[in-house]
Amino acid sequence: MSVWDVLIGQAPVVEILAGAASAAAGVTATDARPAARASMTHSWLFTGPAGAGRSMAARAFAAALNCKNSPPGCGECNGCHTVLTDTAADLRTVRPEGLSLGVKDIRELVRDAASAPTSGRWRVLLLEDADRLTDQAANALLKALEEPATRSVFLLCAPSVDDVLPTVRSRCRVVALRLPTPAQVAGMLEHDGVDPAQARLAAQATMGDADRARALATDEATRLRRAEVLRLPTRLQRTGDCLAAAADLVAAANADAEAANTTRDDAETDALKTALGVGATSAGTTAKRARAPKPGAKARALTVRGATGALKELEKTQKSRGRRTVLDSLDRALLDLAGWYRDVLVRQLDAPVEAIHPDHGVAVAEEARTSTPEQTLRRLEAVLRCRRTLAANPGLVPLLTVEALTLDLRTG
């Protein structure tokens, strides 16, 4: 099994990356195709929609660059294994978990890039979701891209080239990925042991997004959440129904964020408090109180200079991460909703294409019968507009934005 096997439906990308990895290792490519003879460069930008596998492609390339065998990318040697498990000494991965990626993380990344690799051939700096770079962070990164170290390579990931500052993308070689077909995703799920019918439905419902398809096919809670979202258009009879539906959608997103982050937040806070000595009691203070106890007095916490600031900074990071989880959950729901209205429009126009949500055909048919294509198109546009608004303005109150959407869906 090679490192490239995880890239579903990305044969042209695999050719480019495998050729570059071979060139970087000094291996002469025997393939006559230009992609197989690709040269190595120090900065790469992986683009593609969510689910296309940007990060997986970047990590597979990083593994191939530090592979010990020939052709590079065996997936079995120590160089490949440590990169794929994110334990390689020469790999630095930055994942922006909050709303943005600040200059502090990028400056640390640039410092790492200046160091020579310790065990592998290349020091790899993998930056996921580079579209979340602040302008200050992007400027800090630009210097390293302009003057790269000899054995360092930057791998940036973003939805599209337009999501990255022109000064950054102009210094990167762009590798464009595309969503695999539902048939390819279904084949992957079946290979992993998923029931064929469930695999086909999950692949179709997620429009080829491999990560979402795997979750839908294997997690009952995900299936229930999708069913509840797709029931929303049938609930919008009165204004109160619209507001209730919006509240339910946002509440579900908040529940996702709480389930995903609460345990981690508590563990991070406890670990930081322990490191800072917050909550500990000094021996001298304990002995003094033993000699002269004060009824009802609590043990004084031993604090370290800067502890309050560190705890506030952690709290800020956790809030940003929670906010991002809420927005990501809402985005998935809006994608499902857009697919539902797309199915309605397909039915109304009698278009010869497959439904995205074939298991909701009865509700789709009823909506197609009781509305016009113009109304459906306006509703579909309202869903996509809401999605863009939330993505472009993460500081907005999600409930108000989703309420506006449900009211638009009712009026058509």
N, C-alpha and C positions, 0 to 999 in steps of 0.2 A: 504493500500500500504506500503510495507516494503522498507527498504533502499536497499535491494538486487535486487529489480525489474529492476533497470537500467542496470544490468549486463546480457547482452544478450548471451545465449549459454555458460554460465560459471558455470554450476551446480556443478562440482567438486570444483571449487574455492569457491563458496558460502558455501558448506559444511565445508570446512576448516575454513573459516573466521567466520562463524556463530558459529562453535564449539569453536573456540578460544575466541570469544566475550562472550559466555556463561560461559566458564571456568574463564575468567577474572572477570565476575560478580558474580562468586560463584554459578552459576546455574548448576545443574547436568544434563548432557545430557542423554536423554533416548534412543537416536538412537544408535544402536549397531555398526554402521560403525566406523572405526578408525578415519576418518576425522571429524566426529561429536564429537569425544571425544578429539579433538586437544587441547593441552595446550597452554597457553599464553606465549609469549616471548616479549622482549623489542625492538627487531629490526627486521624489515620485509623488504624484497626486492620484489617488484611487477615487473614482467617482461612480455614482450609480444610485438608484432609488433604494429606499429601505427594503431589506430583504434580498438585495442582489449579492451581498457577501463582500462588501468593501473591506471590512476589517479582516475577514478570513483570508481574502486574497493577499492583503498586506502581510499578514502573519505567515502565510505559506511562503511568500517571497522571502521574508526574513529568515525562515528556516532553511530555505534553499541556499541563501547566501552563506550560511554558516554550516552547511552540510559537509560531512567528512568524506562522502563517497562521490562517485562519478557515474552517470550524470547527477548533478546536485538535486536534492529534493527527495531522497529515498524515504524519509519519514520514519526511519528506524534507528539511525545513529544517534549518538549523544547530542550532537549539534542540533539536529532536527527536533529531538524530543524535548530538550530544555526550552527551545524557543516556542514550540507549540503549547507547552504547559506554563509559559510565562515565568520560567525560573532561570533563564540564561543570564549569566553575568554581563553579557554584552548587549542585552536588550533592555531598553527603557520604554515602557508603555505609559502613555498619558490618556486617561479616559475622563473627559469632563462630565462629572455626574450632576452638576448644577446647571443653571441657566446659561452660564458662560464660562470661558476658559481664560483666566487672568494671566497677567504678566509674570507673577511669581513662579508658577509652574513652568512657563516657557523659559525663563532665565535658568532654572535648574536643568531643563532639558538641553539648553545650549551649552551649559558647562559640561554636561556629560558628553556632548558631541565632540568636545575638544580633546577628550582623552582617547588614547589608543586602545584597541580591543585587547582584552586580557587573555581570552582563551580561544575565541573564534576568529574568523577572517575579517569580520566587519562589526563595528559598533552600530547597532540599529536603533534609531529613535522613531518609535511608532506613535503617531498622534491621531487618535480617533476623533471623529466629529470636529474637524478643523474649522468647520463653518461657525463654531461657537467662539472662535478667537475674538477677543476684544481688539480694537485698533492698536492699543498699546502693546498687547501680546504679539500681534502680527508683526509689528515693527521690530520687536525684540527678536523674533524668529528670522526676520529678513536678513539680518547681518550674517547669521550662520549659513543661510542658504546661498548668500553671495560669496562667502569665503569658506567653503566646506573643508573639514579636516580630511586628510588623505584616506583614512579607512573608516569613515563614518557615512551613514546613509540615512536620510530622512524619508519616512513613509507617512504621508498625510492622507486622511480619508474625509470625504465630504460628499453630499448629495450631488452637486454639480460644480462645474468650474466657476459658475456665476456666484456661488456661495462663498468663494474665497477671494480675498483682495487681489486685484490684478498684479500687484507687485510680487505677491507670493506665487500665484499660479504661473506667472511667466518664467519663473525659475525652476519649475517642476516639469517632469515628463508626465503627461496625463495618460492614465489607463482607465478606459471607460468600461464599466460592467453594466450588464442589463439583467432584468429579472428573468429567471428561468421560466420555461413554460409550465403550466399546471401539470402536464403529463410528466415532465422531468421531475418535478417536486413530488408527485404521487409515487413515481418509481423509487425515489429516495426513501420515502416513508415506508413503502412496502418492503424495501430492503432492510429497514430497521425493525420490521416485525409488525407494522400497523396493518389492520384489516384493509384489504384493497378498496372496499366501498368507502370506508371512513377516510382513507388516504386520498381518494379522488375528490371527495366532498371538501376536505380541508384544503387541498391544493387549489380547487376552484374558488372557494369562498375567500381565500386570501390573495387571489390573483397572482400566484407564483411567489409570494413572500415565504421563503423556506422556514424562517424562524417562527413566524406566526402560524404557519401551517402545522408545524410540529407541535406547538402549544395547543392548537385547536384539536388536533387528532389525539392527543394524549392526556389532556387535562379537562376533567368534567366541569370545573369552575369556569374555565374559559368558554366552553360551549354554552353554559347557562348565561354567561354575560353577553355573548353574541346574540342569543335568542331574545334576551331582554331588550337589547338595542334595536333589533330588527322589528320588535313589536311596537316601537315608539310611534311610527307613522299612523298606526291604527288607533292610537289613544287621543289624538288631537282633535277632540270634538268641540270643546269650549276653551275659553281663555284660561280658566283654572286648570284644565287638563294640560295645557301647554306648559304652564309654570310648574306643575307637579312633575311632568315628564323631564323637564330641564333639571329640576332639583334632584330627581332620581339618578340622572346621568352623571351629574357632578358628584353626588354622594358616592356613587360606585367608584368613580375615579379617586376620590379621597380615601376610600376604603382600600383600594389597590396600593396607594402610597403608604398608608399606615401599615398594611401587611408586609410591604416590601422593606420598609425602613425602620420601624419602631425598634425591633430587636437590635439592629445594627447601630442605631443612634444611641441606645442605652449602653451598649458595650463600648462604643467609642468614648462616650462621656465618662464612664467609670474608669476606663483605661487612662484617660488624660488626667482625671482627678488623682488617680494613684500615682502617676508619674510626677505630678506637681506637688504631691503631699497634701492635697486638700482632703480634709476629713481625718487626717492622722493627728495624734496627740503627742506632744513632746514629753520626754521622760521627766524633765525638770518641772514642767507644769503639773504633771501628774503627782510627783512627790510633794510639791508645794500644797496642792489641793488636799492631799492625804493628811497633811499636818493641820491645815486650816480649812476644812470643808465649808462650802457655802450652800445651804439648802436650795434646791431647785436650779442651781447653776449648771449649764451645759458645758461639756468639754470644748475648750477653745480649739478651733481648727488651725493646724499649722499651715499657713499659706506661704507661697513663694511669690516673689516679685514678678508681676506679669501674669499671674494665674488667672485673674479676672478677665484680662484681655484675651488670653488663649481660649478660655471657655466661651467667651462671647464670639470669637472667631469661628470656633467649632460649631456653635449654635447657628451662626449665619450660614455656614456651609451646609449644615443639615437641612435648614429651611429651604435653601436653594435646591438641594437634591430632592426634597419632597415635592417642591413645586414642579420640578422637571418630571417627576414620576406622574403627577396628576395630569400634566399637559400631554405626556406620551400616551397615557390611558385614554384621554379624551380623543386624541388623534386617531387611535385605533378604532374607537367607536364611530367616529365620523367617517372613516374609510368604509366601514361596514355599511353605514347609512347611505353613503354615496353609491355604493354598489347596489343597494336595494332600489334606489330611484333609477339607477341606470337600467336595471332589469325591467322596471315598469315602462321606461321609455322604449326599450327594445320590443316589449310586447305590443305597445301601442303602434309602433312603426312597422311591426312584423319583420324586423331585421333578422337576417340569417346568421345570428351569432349565439353562442352558448350563454346561458344565464350564469351570473356570478353566485347567486344563492338559489340553486334549484330546489332546495328543501323548503323554500318559502313561496313556492309557486302559486298557492291558493290566494294568499294575501296580495301578492303581486298582481295576479289576474284581476282581483276585485278593485284594486287601486287603478289599474289600467282602464277598467270599464267605467269607473265613476269620475275620471278626470281627463283632461285633454293633454296632448303632448306638450303644448305650450306651458301649461301649469307644471307638469313634471319637470320640464327643462328649467323653469324658474326655481323649483324646489332643489333640484340638483345643484344649480349654481349657488343657492343659499348655503347648502352644506359645504361646498368647496370654499366659499367666501369665509364662512365661519372658521374653517380649518386654517386658511391663510392668516386670518386676523389673530388667532391664538398663537400661531407660530411667529408672527412678526412682532407681536406685543405681549410677551410673557408676563408683563406686569399687570395686565388687565384682570379684572375679577371674572373668573370663568363662568360663574353662574349667570351674570348679566348677559354675557355674550351668547351663552347657550339658550337663555330665555328668548333673546331676540331671534335666534334661529328657529326655535319651535313655533313662535308666533308667525314667522315668515312661512313655515311649512303648512300651517293651518290655513292661512289666507291664500297661499299659492300665487 
